[in-house]
Amino acid sequence: MTTSDPHAVTIDQVVRIMREFGITLSVSTEPDSPAPVASANLNGYPVIFALLDSVLIVRADHETTTAVSEGDPRWHLACNQVNCFNFAAKAVAMDRGEKVIVRAEKDIPVAAGLTDTQLSMALKVAIDHVLGVQKAVEEAGTQLGQGV
């Protein structure tokens, strides 16, 4: 196998490629974890990389200051607005805790394997997209909040 041949993606490969970007990932050592997971703080957002059988999930969460108990729909509406015009990554407002959390997520298909170059480009694009979606949701939520 040459380095240009696709091969199964591993969390160690993700960590190595992210290190080439100057980003150090922390790998979870939880024995009960259903999938290998690594994380880092990128531009103030906790970002996780979860490797499942067929996809590598890149996810960025942002806890808002909006209490779920307020019933304020602004973050749900902001996510919907962004999702209507953006197909690169998706956003959702999670309201199962005390504060609303905006989650942006992008899946990288890995079932057929990837070369290091393919994975490197896919990771760069996924990170750019989830952080871009977070920014877009924040801007939309701010605009919607001014009318409240």
Secondary structure, 3 states (H helix, E strand, C coil): CCCCCCECCCHHHHHHHHHHCCCCCEECCCCCCCCCEEEEEECCEEEEEEECCCEEEEEEEEEEEEEHHHCCCHHHHHHHHHHHHCCCCEEEEECCCCEEEEEEEEEEECCCCECHHHHHHHHHHHHHHHHHHHHHHHHHHHHHHHCC
